[in-house]
């Protein structure tokens, strides 16, 4: 997981017309997963040991 740069965030935002600016703007940049990181997280959440 890592934080997007301002440039990456603005580029991503411009691709989705449904995103609206919040009053006062963002306080922080969003955290995102790589495709590999998401697959790892998914495997952990689907395992029986997730609540151990």
N, C-alpha and C positions, 0 to 999 in steps of 0.2 A: 504494500500500500504506500502511496506517496501523494504529495500535494501537487496539484496543477499549478503551473506558472500563470501569471496574469494573462499572458499572450495566449496560452493554451485554453484557458477558461473563456476568454473573449471569442476565440475561434470556434469553440464548441457551442457557445451560446448563440452565435450567429447562424448555426446550422439548424436550430430549433426555434421556429417562429412562435411556439406556444409558451416559451419561457418568458416570464414577465419580470421586470426589474422590481425589486422590493423597495418599499419606502426606506430611504436612508442608505441603501446599497448593502452589499455584502460586508460582513465584519471579518471574514476569513475566506480563503480559497478552498474549494472542495477537495476532499481526499478521494482518491480513486484506486482501483485495483488494476493490475495488468491481467491479461487473459489467463496467464499461468497462475497468478495469485488467486484469481477468482475460482479456478478449477480446484486449487488446493483447499480453499475455504469451503467450497461446496462439498468436497469429499469429507471434511471434518464434520460439517453440519449434518451430513447424512449417515454418519457412523453411530454405532451404539454407545461409543465412549464419550460422546459429546457432553454429557451431563455428569461425568465421573469426577 
